[in-house]
Amino acid sequence: MGIIDKIKAIEEEMARTQKNKATEHHLGLLKGKLARYRQQLLADEAGSGGGGGSGFEVAKSGDARVVLIGYPSVGKSSLLGKITTTKSEIAHYAFTTLTSVPGVLKYQGAEIQIVDLPGIIYGASQGKGRGRQVVATARTADLVLMVLDATKSEHQRASLEKELENVGIRLNKEKPNIYYKKKETGGVKVTFTSPPKTNLTEQAIKMILRDYRIHNAEVLVRDDQCTIDDFIDVINEQHRNYVKCLYVYNKIDAVSLEEVDKLAREPNTVVMSCEMDLGLQDVVEEIWYQLNLSRVYTKKRGVRPVFDDPLVVRNNSTIGDLCHGIHRDFKDKFKYALVWGSSAKHSPQKCGLNHRIDDEDVVSLFAK
Ligand SMILES: Nc1nc2c(ncn2[C@@H]2O[C@H](COP(=O)(O)OP(=O)(O)OP(=O)(O)O)[C@@H](O)[C@H]2O)c(=O)[nH]1
């Protein structure tokens, strides 16, 4: 039986099985198997561009990557046209095999790369065609922008979410708070910091590990809300990505005010109309907010800081990250930094590599 058939068989069995106390462990086991087969299906994705690595630590010029996901004709091209410069000047992305047209959104001195993944995400989890590349690309995103058509049913959103869920992309979710380590010997040791309030029992954990042929491991569940699904995610950690998602409803000009109001109240959601030029600024601001980037202005000795060309780094970055962003080897030459701004105790503060910088700090770096 091919993997696709195996997946189908498990999905069918899951659909047939009634959900109750007596079956929850069996369902958990099936979910574990399903996760494994889905992974196999996507196994050669690593070599197909995008890579799925950490993507962006401190990217070259502070770029972040946003991927647009949506069904055809929801208005992705229109949105790209409105908020980006049409073509990327930077060609350091590896999606040449995709027909996506990356654009650059210039905002607050940052260059944010926006990649349109044409409506081919659909079917990716079934291993269809270029879907895998799309998935690999989506994995490297700092933010997923799900573009939805306000005039269409909620089905679009649910189906895209499910598609991403199936390939291991978790939207707006924290990593489960479970410590897990494979061991050489000693059997499986499971500890809960407080009794689980969900279906995640010691028995379930052991059963799933056995199915994965893992016979020695230490598991510490630190959150009583963790479920079997969370545990499966933890043991498949290399294939999971926790990505923020912003839901953007386009074409609000074509629905009633009540409907717009209802959509706009959903979490992580912005409403807009490309055609009427409504809400586009909100989309840009929300992208910026969700990316949670910091701007750092560099300053040479005796000269005013350069305020029009900040280095953009992830929020909570250190001077070390900043150095790495400037050049791979810069850290080795680093002597000290002078920092002005809200992260500094006094202005300027002399700091080392581990100092955490705030948004809009001014930094002078001194080399040996
Ligand atoms: N009523 C309305 N129509 C819109 C709006 N934005 C886009 N459209 C229309 O929706 C259609 C699709 O827009 P595109 O921007 O091409 O959509 P897309 O998602 O890029 O489509 P694909 O290229 O097929 O993936 C076009 O006919 C647009 O005129 C809007 O805000 N309101």
The ligand as a Gaussian input file, in Angstrom:
#p B3LYP/6-31G(d) Opt

LIG

0 1
 N      -15.459000      43.758000      -5.103000
 C      -14.130000      43.656000      -5.011000
 N      -13.436000      42.966000      -5.938000
 C      -12.111000      42.880000      -5.812000
 C      -11.416000      43.496000      -4.737000
 N      -10.103000      43.218000      -4.864000
 C       -9.977000      42.462000      -5.983000
 N      -11.176000      42.269000      -6.552000
 C      -11.440000      41.526000      -7.811000
 O      -11.203000      40.135000      -7.600000
 C      -10.644000      39.560000      -8.777000
 C       -9.371000      38.795000      -8.436000
 O       -8.370000      39.688000      -8.009000
 P       -6.835000      39.291000      -8.038000
 O       -6.083000      40.349000      -7.327000
 O       -6.417000      38.953000      -9.396000
 O       -6.886000      37.963000      -7.156000
 P       -5.782000      36.854000      -6.901000
 O       -6.043000      36.319000      -5.570000
 O       -4.438000      37.399000      -7.163000
 O       -6.157000      35.790000      -7.967000
 P       -5.209000      34.659000      -8.596000
 O       -4.177000      35.351000      -9.421000
 O       -6.176000      33.866000      -9.421000
 O       -4.647000      33.892000      -7.471000
 C      -10.435000      40.692000      -9.767000
 O      -11.483000      40.661000     -10.686000
 C      -10.499000      41.940000      -8.914000
 O      -11.021000      43.027000      -9.632000
 C      -12.186000      44.239000      -3.776000
 O      -11.683000      44.806000      -2.818000
 N      -13.536000      44.271000      -3.963000

